[in-house]
């Protein structure tokens, strides 16, 4: 399910994203490239932010909600 949704969100984001969103995508990818693999929590957080940003850029209001449903909750 995730593969289907992310493929569609990427397609729609490519058609609908703004210049500012492109800058945000690049920034997130650059941040991921700088984070050491020994810090999986930070990598996971950055990766989630990237996928959520793509879903938002898709212009479909439901896709960000679906992507957010994959976010792990942190224990309190």
ZIWO-V772340 format. One record per residue. PHI is phi in degrees with one decimal (none if undefined). OMEGA is omega in whole degrees, 0 to 359 (NA if undefined). Layout:
# ZIWO-V772340
<<PHI:OMEGA> <PHI:OMEGA>>
This chain:
# ZIWO-V772340
<<none:181> <-62.1:179> <-60.6:179> <-64.2:182> <-66.8:182> <-68.8:176> <-63.5:180> <-68.4:179> <-64.3:178> <-65.1:179> <-61.5:180> <-66.8:178> <-63.4:178> <-62.7:180> <-83.6:192> <-116.1:188> <-70.6:179> <-93.7:177> <-61.1:179> <-64.5:178> <-66.7:176> <-60.8:177> <-63.1:179> <-63.1:178> <-58.3:182> <-61.6:180> <-62.2:178> <-63.4:179> <-65.9:177> <-66.4:177> <-62.3:178> <-61.4:181> <-65.5:181> <-83.2:184> <-79.8:179> <-67.9:178> <-62.7:179> <-76.8:179> <-118.0:186> <-64.9:180> <-65.3:179> <-68.2:178> <-59.7:180> <-63.5:179> <-63.2:179> <-65.1:179> <-62.8:178> <-61.4:179> <-60.1:178> <-61.7:182> <-65.0:177> <-66.5:178> <-62.1:177> <-62.5:180> <-62.9:178> <-64.1:180> <-66.3:180> <-63.5:183> <85.9:178> <-93.3:185> <-69.1:183> <-79.6:185> <-60.0:176> <-61.3:178> <-63.8:179> <-66.0:179> <-60.4:178> <-61.6:180> <-68.9:178> <-84.1:184> <-70.4:178> <-74.0:177> <-82.3:179> <-92.2:179> <-66.2:179> <-99.8:NA>>
